[in-house]
């Protein structure tokens, strides 16, 4: 059977909702994807269709056993330059090493789903805050965010398999969570 990729599913880390307010305050103004995506760190995207989630859960669970829960701090800002007229600003999750290990283990388990590793710099853990069309707008946005940003921390305890339907009901939702470490 040939498996397909879909942009309607992903494997992510979703911060706890109690730390969403300052993130969402920025995203509501600057992120054109804020309606569709909750705050998240993408590990695998695109992924297999949702109908396969139940069958994949044990395999993903085996990957999750390899890494105990770990703390992430969101204090610094980074950005991607997609082209001279397109930028994405994001929060840098630190330390990044557990995220690199987790994403690499997922790609090893699902080698056809390595899209997040195929960028020139490879996989870069990030939590997107918004987009800018010009460099001066990007720099102004970064200044604004830095002026008010208070670092946030949370413990990564699970992975989230998320999905969305077709438009108009195309908001991502959590289908299931898979805990990290020994249960």
N, C-alpha and C positions, 0 to 999 in steps of 0.2 A: 504494500500500500504506500503510495506517495503522500507524504504529509505536506501540508500547505502552511504558508505564513499568512497571518492576518494582522492588520494594524488595529484590530478591535480587541486585542488582548495583550497583556504584558505581565512580567514578573517584576514587582516593585517592593520598595520599603516605604511605608507610609508612616510619617511621624504621628505620635498620639495627637488626637484632636485638641487637647488642652494647650498645645503650643502653636496651633494654626493661626490664631488671630493676628499677630504681627506679620506673619508670612502672607496671609490672605489680604491684609490691608494693602500691601504692595502689589500683589498679583491682580487684585480687582481693578487697579488703575493701569497697570503696565503689561499684563500678560494676556494676550489674545486667546490663550488656551485655558484661562482660569475657570471658565464654565465647564469645560469638558473634563479636565484633569484635576484631581485633588492634589494637595502638596505631596510630592513623592520623589524618591530616588529611583531611577530606572535601572534595572539590572539586565533584563532581556526584553527587547521590543524590536520588531514585531514578534509574535509567538504563535503557538498552535491555536486553532479555534477552541472556543470554550467547551465544546462537546467532548473534548479529550481530557479536560481537567481531572475528572475522577480517576481515569486510568493513569494519569501522570503523577498524581499526588504521592504515591509511594516512592517514585523515583526522585522527586523533588525533596521529599522527606529525608531520603538517604543523603542528599547533598547537605541539607540543613543540619544533620547530625554532626557534620564535620566541624562546625563552628559554634561556639558558645555565644550567648548574647553578649553584646558589646555596646559601649556608649559612643555616641556621635555628638560632636559639638559643631554648631553652625555659627561661626563668628566672622569669617572672612568672605569677601566677594571675589568672584571670577567672572570672566566673560568669554564667549565664543564669537569669533568674527566669521560669519558665514560667507560674506563678500563685503566689499567696501561700503555697502548700504544696508547691511543686515547684521545685527548683533543680538545675542542673548546674554542677559545678566543672570548670575546664579550664585547661590550660597555654596561655599566649599565645605563639605563634610570632613571633619578631622577626628580621629586619624583615618586615613584613606585605606591603609593596608587591609583591614578586615573586609572592606567593600571590594577591593581588588581580588582577594582570595575567594570571596563568596561568588562574585561574578564569574571568575575563571572556572570555578567548580561547576557552576550552572552551564557555562558554555561547553565544558568537557562532557557534561551529561547530555547536552543538546547541541551538538556541533553545527547543525544547520542554522541555528538561531544566534549567530555571533555578530549580528548587525551592529550592536553597541560597541563592538571591539574594532570595527573596520575603519574608523576615522583615522586620519594621519597620525594623531597623537595616541591612538588606541582608546580604550575605555577610560572615561573621565567621570568619576562620581560627581554628581551635582544635583542641586534642587533649584529648578528654574524659578526666577522671579518676574521676568518680563523680557520684552524685546525693545530694540531701538533701531531706527532707520539711518541714523548718522552717528559718526564718532562723537561729535560734540554733545549730542543728546544722550549717548551712552555715558559719557563722562559726567554730565550733569546728574543723571539718574544715580550713578554710583555715589556721587557726593551726597545727594539727598538721602540715600539709604544709609550710608555710613554715619551721617549726622545723627540719626535716630535709632540705629540698630543696636539692640541689646542681645548679646550672644544667647543662643538657646542650646540646650542639651537634651538628649533623650537616649533611652536604652533601646537598641534594636533587638527585639525578642522574636520576631517572626518575619516571614516573607508574605507578600500579598499577591495572589493571582487575581488580576482585575480584568474586567471586560466592559465593552460598551456595545450597544445596539446600533442599528443604522439610524440616520436622521429621521425624524427630529429628536428621538430619544437617544442621543449619542453621548450621554454623560457616563464616564467610567464609574463602575461600582466594584466593590470587593466581592468576589465569588467565594473565596476561601482564604484562610490564613494557615500557614505552615510554620510551626515553632522551630526556632534554632536550638541546637544542643540536644542533649539527652533528655528525654521526657520522663 
